[in-house]
Amino acid sequence: MQNADTTKYIIHSKINADGIIERPDIVGAIFGQTEGLLGSDLDLRDLQKTGRIGRIEVVVGAKNGKTRGTILIPSSLDKVETSILAASLETIDRVGPCSAKIEVTHIEDVRATKRQQIIERAKFIFKGMFDENLPESQEIADEVRQSVRVEEMQYYGKNKIPCGPTVIDSDAIIVVEGRADVLNLLKYGIKNTICVGGTNVPPEVAEFTKKKDTVTAFTDGDRGGELIIKELVQVANIDYIARAPDGKSVEDLVQKEIVRSLRQKVPVEQVIDKYLVKDQGPSEDNGRGQRLSKRKDRRSTPASAPASDVKRVATPAVKRTPRDTRGRDNRKKGPRDQQSREVRRDTEKKVEAPKAKVPASPENKRFKNHANDLIGTFSARFLDGKDNVVNETAVRDLVSTLKDYESEVKTVVFDGVVTQRILDIAADKGIERLIGAKVGSVSKRPASVKVLTATSL
């Protein structure tokens, strides 16, 4: 057999022949029937002469007029050439005067034994020949990296709440659960983070979120993370919600998982019903909508504007009427003033009327089946002018999909909240109807887009 030092693989095959044959017959058939089959580069005789194929070993036995045996061919070729050579053996269908069949059972990698010896020897060298007091380079790097992260981490407020070094100056921040989450995000260069330290959200953090333009809650993928989001929705201003994969903690995520989770963040308006407590009334939800509108108006108002102007811009038009007439309260009120107040009340009712749920016309009832199919799926459907479904997407991707979609869309039905942003994009795209689970805080409704809810169909 070929020298084991140069052998890489051994081709194991079995042979069955309908007759009595011996080893020389099989070897002769292998060389004879594969000659010229694979070209000069893979000719068995030339390969054996150059030592790339070892001595062919054949073990056969005859019983009841039939011959069965095994064939072993050592090879120092690469994997591809060895596989081709093994496949060529199965083309042999006759040995001597007998019909025969050769089948390759497996290819053995003889270097596996050498690898195992290397592993065992390396274990011994690692355990017994290195100075145990000398740390490895990876340990040194981890220690330095950990110390840098600890130095970068800062503390906010009188209660020393752990946070990233840029959280004070950043317009967008990420709210996480604990100190370990802040450290893990710092490890991957995310420095605009602050933690809440559990389900009892510190008042400092709640007030701090109201000063920022964009706030993302990034919590663990367990029950505790859901409870923290429910509390943050009540006491803080949250714009987006991101969750770690189910059963995982933010502190255990690697960079790829962190980036994926943050990219899949969902606007809080789309899932507000899921995280609102059952006894929270509509007034509390409306209050949160006012806070969101105030923050948007603050971003669009110049920094040099007086505080009173900012407050006036953020306050809804209906709410300004009592304040504008405050100076007249000290005057003597006559029948004329009483009549003016009644007119104003009627005007306020008319202003608030468009915010009520718009009943669907009989022609819009044809979308009821689509709305029912999407209940609880957080999905969206795009319909063309003939009410055919032309595309489906997740609600969290609805904004980006609408922006990039070029085909005709006349109606969008989705299991989410109709927001001002979605409404504006629909108007730009020429969409005629938006049908959502509910209507959020919408201050401007384009006349070209009909806004409906699933319950009104």
FENSUL-V732483 format. One record per pair of residues at least 12 apart in sequence whose C-alpha atoms are under 7 Angstrom apart, sorted by sequence separation. I is the first residue (numbers start at 1). J is the second residue. D is the distance in Angstrom with one decimal. If there is no record, write none. Layout:
i=I j=J d=D
i=I j=J d=D
This chain:
i=58 j=70 d=5.8
i=59 j=71 d=6.7
i=90 j=102 d=5.2
i=152 j=164 d=7.0
i=153 j=165 d=5.9
i=182 j=194 d=6.8
i=298 j=310 d=6.7
i=380 j=392 d=5.6
i=381 j=393 d=6.8
i=31 j=44 d=6.5
i=58 j=71 d=4.7
i=89 j=102 d=6.6
i=90 j=103 d=5.7
i=152 j=165 d=6.0
i=182 j=195 d=6.9
i=380 j=393 d=5.4
i=57 j=71 d=5.8
i=58 j=72 d=6.5
i=379 j=393 d=5.8
i=380 j=394 d=5.9
i=57 j=72 d=5.0
i=379 j=394 d=4.3
i=380 j=395 d=5.8
i=438 j=453 d=5.5
i=56 j=72 d=5.9
i=57 j=73 d=6.5
i=179 j=195 d=6.4
i=297 j=313 d=6.9
i=378 j=394 d=6.2
i=379 j=395 d=5.0
i=432 j=448 d=6.3
i=433 j=449 d=5.4
i=434 j=450 d=6.2
i=435 j=451 d=6.1
i=436 j=452 d=6.6
i=437 j=453 d=5.4
i=56 j=73 d=5.0
i=162 j=179 d=5.9
i=176 j=193 d=6.9
i=178 j=195 d=5.1
i=244 j=261 d=6.0
i=297 j=314 d=5.9
i=378 j=395 d=5.4
i=432 j=449 d=4.7
i=433 j=450 d=4.7
i=434 j=451 d=5.0
i=435 j=452 d=4.7
i=436 j=453 d=4.9
i=437 j=454 d=5.4
i=55 j=73 d=6.9
i=86 j=104 d=6.7
i=164 j=182 d=6.8
i=174 j=192 d=6.2
i=175 j=193 d=5.8
i=176 j=194 d=6.1
i=177 j=195 d=5.1
i=178 j=196 d=6.3
i=243 j=261 d=6.3
i=418 j=436 d=5.8
i=431 j=449 d=6.5
i=432 j=450 d=6.1
i=433 j=451 d=6.0
i=434 j=452 d=6.1
i=435 j=453 d=5.2
i=436 j=454 d=6.1
i=54 j=73 d=6.6
i=163 j=182 d=6.5
i=173 j=192 d=5.2
i=174 j=193 d=4.7
i=175 j=194 d=5.1
i=176 j=195 d=4.7
i=177 j=196 d=5.3
i=178 j=197 d=4.7
i=242 j=261 d=6.1
i=395 j=414 d=6.9
i=417 j=436 d=5.7
i=427 j=446 d=6.7
i=435 j=454 d=6.4
i=54 j=74 d=5.1
i=173 j=193 d=5.7
i=174 j=194 d=6.4
i=175 j=195 d=5.6
i=176 j=196 d=6.5
i=177 j=197 d=5.5
i=178 j=198 d=6.8
i=242 j=262 d=5.8
i=294 j=314 d=4.8
i=411 j=431 d=6.0
i=416 j=436 d=5.5
i=417 j=437 d=5.8
i=418 j=438 d=6.3
i=419 j=439 d=6.8
i=53 j=74 d=5.9
i=54 j=75 d=6.3
i=177 j=198 d=5.8
i=217 j=238 d=6.8
i=293 j=314 d=6.6
i=395 j=416 d=6.6
i=410 j=431 d=4.6
i=411 j=432 d=5.9
i=412 j=433 d=6.3
i=413 j=434 d=6.2
i=414 j=435 d=6.4
i=415 j=436 d=5.7
i=416 j=437 d=5.2
i=417 j=438 d=5.0
i=418 j=439 d=4.7
i=419 j=440 d=5.4
i=427 j=448 d=6.6
i=53 j=75 d=4.8
i=170 j=192 d=6.5
i=216 j=238 d=6.2
i=221 j=243 d=5.6
i=242 j=264 d=6.8
i=403 j=425 d=6.9
i=409 j=431 d=6.0
i=410 j=432 d=5.2
i=411 j=433 d=4.7
i=412 j=434 d=5.1
i=413 j=435 d=4.7
i=414 j=436 d=5.1
i=415 j=437 d=5.3
i=416 j=438 d=6.8
i=417 j=439 d=5.5
i=418 j=440 d=5.6
i=419 j=441 d=6.5
i=420 j=442 d=5.1
i=427 j=449 d=6.2
i=52 j=75 d=6.0
i=53 j=76 d=6.4
i=215 j=238 d=5.2
i=216 j=239 d=5.9
i=217 j=240 d=6.3
i=218 j=241 d=6.3
i=219 j=242 d=6.7
i=220 j=243 d=5.9
i=221 j=244 d=4.7
i=242 j=265 d=4.4
i=399 j=422 d=6.3
i=410 j=433 d=6.6
i=411 j=434 d=6.1
i=412 j=435 d=6.2
i=413 j=436 d=6.0
i=417 j=440 d=5.8
i=419 j=442 d=6.1
i=52 j=76 d=5.1
i=167 j=191 d=6.8
i=215 j=239 d=5.3
i=216 j=240 d=4.6
i=217 j=241 d=4.9
i=218 j=242 d=4.7
i=219 j=243 d=5.2
i=220 j=244 d=5.0
i=221 j=245 d=5.3
i=222 j=246 d=6.3
i=241 j=265 d=5.3
i=242 j=266 d=6.6
i=384 j=408 d=6.0
i=52 j=77 d=6.3
i=166 j=191 d=5.7
i=167 j=192 d=4.1
i=214 j=239 d=6.0
i=215 j=240 d=6.4
i=216 j=241 d=5.6
i=217 j=242 d=6.0
i=218 j=243 d=5.6
i=219 j=244 d=6.3
i=221 j=246 d=4.4
i=222 j=247 d=5.6
i=240 j=265 d=6.0
i=241 j=266 d=5.3
i=384 j=409 d=4.7
i=385 j=410 d=5.5
i=165 j=191 d=5.8
i=166 j=192 d=5.0
i=167 j=193 d=5.9
i=210 j=236 d=6.8
i=216 j=242 d=6.9
i=221 j=247 d=5.2
i=240 j=266 d=5.4
i=241 j=267 d=6.4
i=383 j=409 d=5.6
i=384 j=410 d=5.1
i=164 j=191 d=4.5
i=165 j=192 d=6.8
i=209 j=236 d=6.1
i=210 j=237 d=5.6
i=221 j=248 d=5.5
i=240 j=267 d=4.4
i=241 j=268 d=6.1
i=382 j=409 d=6.1
i=383 j=410 d=6.0
i=384 j=411 d=6.6
i=164 j=192 d=5.2
i=199 j=227 d=6.7
i=209 j=237 d=5.7
i=220 j=248 d=6.2
i=221 j=249 d=6.3
i=239 j=267 d=5.9
i=240 j=268 d=5.1
i=383 j=411 d=5.1
i=164 j=193 d=5.0
i=199 j=228 d=4.9
i=206 j=235 d=6.0
i=207 j=236 d=6.9
i=220 j=249 d=4.6
i=239 j=268 d=5.5
i=382 j=411 d=6.1
i=383 j=412 d=6.2
i=163 j=193 d=5.4
i=164 j=194 d=6.4
i=206 j=236 d=4.5
i=220 j=250 d=5.5
i=238 j=268 d=6.8
i=318 j=348 d=6.2
i=382 j=412 d=4.8
i=163 j=194 d=4.1
i=219 j=250 d=6.6
i=381 j=412 d=5.7
i=382 j=413 d=6.7
i=162 j=194 d=6.2
i=163 j=195 d=6.4
i=380 j=412 d=6.9
i=381 j=413 d=5.3
i=162 j=195 d=6.2
i=380 j=413 d=5.6
i=381 j=414 d=6.2
i=149 j=183 d=6.5
i=161 j=195 d=6.9
i=380 j=414 d=3.9
i=23 j=58 d=5.9
i=379 j=414 d=5.7
i=380 j=415 d=6.4
i=379 j=415 d=5.7
i=23 j=60 d=6.9
i=149 j=186 d=6.3
i=378 j=415 d=4.9
i=22 j=60 d=6.9
i=149 j=187 d=6.6
i=377 j=415 d=6.7
i=378 j=416 d=6.4
i=376 j=415 d=6.9
i=172 j=212 d=6.3
i=374 j=414 d=6.7
i=375 j=415 d=5.9
i=171 j=212 d=5.3
i=172 j=213 d=6.0
i=173 j=214 d=6.5
i=174 j=215 d=6.0
i=175 j=216 d=6.1
i=176 j=217 d=6.3
i=374 j=415 d=5.8
i=20 j=62 d=6.3
i=171 j=213 d=5.4
i=172 j=214 d=4.5
i=173 j=215 d=5.2
i=174 j=216 d=4.8
i=175 j=217 d=4.8
i=176 j=218 d=5.2
i=177 j=219 d=6.1
i=371 j=413 d=6.3
i=171 j=214 d=6.4
i=172 j=215 d=5.8
i=173 j=216 d=6.4
i=174 j=217 d=5.9
i=175 j=218 d=5.9
i=176 j=219 d=5.7
i=370 j=413 d=6.9
i=174 j=218 d=6.5
i=20 j=65 d=6.1
i=230 j=275 d=4.9
i=19 j=65 d=5.4
i=20 j=66 d=5.9
i=21 j=67 d=6.5
i=229 j=275 d=7.0
i=230 j=276 d=6.2
i=19 j=66 d=4.6
i=20 j=67 d=5.6
i=157 j=204 d=6.9
i=18 j=66 d=4.9
i=19 j=67 d=6.1
i=17 j=66 d=5.9
i=18 j=67 d=6.6
i=17 j=67 d=5.1
i=16 j=67 d=5.9
i=17 j=68 d=6.5
i=2 j=54 d=4.3
i=16 j=68 d=4.7
i=1 j=54 d=5.5
i=2 j=55 d=6.0
i=15 j=68 d=5.6
i=16 j=69 d=6.9
i=1 j=55 d=4.6
i=15 j=69 d=5.3
i=34 j=88 d=6.8
i=14 j=69 d=5.8
i=15 j=70 d=6.0
i=14 j=70 d=4.3
i=13 j=70 d=5.8
i=14 j=71 d=5.9
i=13 j=71 d=5.2
i=12 j=71 d=6.1
i=13 j=72 d=6.6
i=30 j=89 d=7.0
i=33 j=92 d=6.5
i=12 j=72 d=5.1
i=11 j=72 d=5.6
i=12 j=73 d=7.0
i=10 j=72 d=6.5
i=11 j=73 d=5.1
i=10 j=73 d=5.6
i=11 j=74 d=6.3
i=10 j=74 d=4.3
i=9 j=74 d=5.9
i=10 j=75 d=6.0
i=9 j=75 d=5.2
i=29 j=95 d=5.7
i=7 j=74 d=6.3
i=8 j=75 d=6.0
i=9 j=76 d=6.5
i=184 j=251 d=5.4
i=188 j=255 d=6.3
i=7 j=75 d=5.6
i=8 j=76 d=4.9
i=7 j=76 d=4.7
i=26 j=95 d=6.1
i=181 j=250 d=5.6
i=6 j=76 d=6.1
i=25 j=95 d=6.3
i=181 j=251 d=4.4
i=25 j=96 d=6.1
i=180 j=251 d=5.6
i=2 j=74 d=6.9
i=11 j=86 d=6.6
i=19 j=98 d=5.6
i=18 j=98 d=5.8
i=17 j=98 d=6.4
i=18 j=99 d=5.8
i=17 j=99 d=5.8
i=18 j=100 d=6.4
i=213 j=295 d=6.6
i=17 j=100 d=4.1
i=371 j=454 d=5.7
i=16 j=100 d=5.6
i=17 j=101 d=6.5
i=15 j=100 d=6.9
i=16 j=101 d=5.4
i=15 j=101 d=5.7
i=16 j=102 d=6.7
i=368 j=454 d=6.9
i=15 j=102 d=4.5
i=14 j=102 d=5.7
i=15 j=103 d=6.6
i=13 j=102 d=6.7
i=14 j=103 d=5.5
i=368 j=457 d=5.6
i=13 j=103 d=5.4
i=14 j=104 d=6.5
i=13 j=104 d=4.0
i=12 j=104 d=6.0
i=13 j=105 d=5.1
i=360 j=452 d=6.7
i=365 j=457 d=5.1
i=12 j=105 d=5.7
i=364 j=457 d=6.7
i=12 j=106 d=5.4
i=358 j=452 d=6.2
i=11 j=106 d=6.5
i=12 j=107 d=5.9
i=11 j=107 d=4.7
i=360 j=456 d=5.8
i=10 j=107 d=5.7
i=11 j=108 d=6.5
i=359 j=456 d=5.4
i=360 j=457 d=5.5
i=9 j=107 d=6.5
i=10 j=108 d=5.1
i=9 j=108 d=5.4
i=10 j=109 d=6.7
i=9 j=109 d=4.7
i=8 j=109 d=6.1
i=9 j=110 d=5.6
i=8 j=110 d=5.6
i=8 j=111 d=6.2
i=266 j=396 d=5.3
i=270 j=416 d=5.2
i=270 j=417 d=5.2
i=269 j=417 d=6.3
i=289 j=441 d=6.0
